Amino acid sequence: MNEHEKLKEQLYELGIKYAEKKGYILNPDTETVDTVIDGLAENIGEYGKRYCPCRIISGDEKEDKKIICPCIYLKEEVENDGMCHCELFFKKDGAE
């Protein structure tokens, strides 16, 4: 297993733990989860941070801090749309 795959595995585990802690679930579509996790791993490799792969990195460190996964938009997006913009985290039935 190469370093990228190891990092993806770690990010997946972090995602599961975060989802459980916050009362979310990961997207049941494993292909989408893999795509998002792969993007996160690529951003760590390129930028050194877990930037959401569905957001545009501006180069402004203060602004870009907002899009480090889990980003500041996550809670509101899940509440309003049932999922985050990246479609990684979903609202769990009955979760608030």
C-alpha positions in Angstrom: 0.0 0.0 0.0 1.5 3.3 -1.0 1.5 6.5 1.1 -1.5 8.0 -0.7 -3.6 4.9 0.0 -2.5 4.9 3.6 -3.5 8.6 4.0 -6.9 7.9 2.4 -7.4 5.1 4.9 -6.6 7.4 7.8 -8.9 10.1 6.4 -11.7 7.6 6.0 -11.3 6.6 9.6 -11.3 10.2 10.7 -14.4 10.8 8.7 -16.2 7.9 10.3 -15.2 9.1 13.8 -16.2 12.7 13.1 -19.6 11.6 11.7 -20.3 9.4 14.7 -19.4 12.2 17.1 -21.6 14.8 15.4 -24.5 12.5 14.6 -23.9 12.3 10.9 -23.2 9.4 8.6 -20.8 9.1 5.6 -22.4 9.1 2.2 -23.7 5.5 1.6 -22.4 5.8 -2.0 -18.9 4.4 -1.5 -17.7 5.7 -4.9 -18.5 9.3 -3.9 -16.8 8.8 -0.5 -13.7 7.5 -2.2 -13.6 10.4 -4.6 -13.9 13.0 -1.8 -11.3 11.2 0.4 -9.0 11.0 -2.6 -9.3 14.7 -3.2 -8.7 15.4 0.5 -5.5 13.3 0.3 -4.4 15.1 -2.8 -4.9 18.4 -1.1 -2.8 17.3 1.9 -0.1 16.2 -0.5 -0.1 19.5 -2.4 -1.0 22.1 0.2 -0.4 20.3 3.5 -4.0 20.8 4.7 -7.3 18.9 4.5 -8.9 21.4 2.1 -12.4 20.3 0.9 -11.9 19.1 -2.6 -15.2 20.7 -3.7 -14.1 24.2 -2.7 -11.7 26.6 -4.5 -8.5 27.3 -2.6 -7.8 31.0 -2.8 -4.3 31.2 -1.5 -5.4 33.5 1.4 -4.5 31.4 4.4 -7.2 33.1 6.6 -10.0 32.5 4.1 -8.7 29.0 3.2 -8.8 28.0 6.8 -12.6 28.0 6.5 -12.5 25.2 4.0 -10.4 22.7 5.9 -12.5 19.6 6.3 -14.7 19.5 8.2 -15.3 23.0 7.0 -17.2 25.8 8.7 -20.1 25.4 6.2 -20.7 21.7 7.1 -23.3 22.1 9.9 -25.5 24.6 8.1 -25.3 22.6 4.8 -26.3 19.3 6.5 -29.1 21.1 8.4 -30.4 22.8 5.3 -29.6 20.2 2.5 -29.3 17.0 4.4 -25.6 16.7 3.3 -22.5 18.8 3.0 -21.5 20.4 -0.3 -18.9 17.6 -1.0 -21.5 15.0 -0.3 -19.3 13.3 2.2 -21.3 13.8 5.4 -25.1 13.2 5.5 -27.7 13.9 8.1 -28.5 10.8 10.1 -32.2 10.1 10.4 -33.3 11.7 13.7 -30.1 13.6 14.2 -30.1 17.3 15.0 
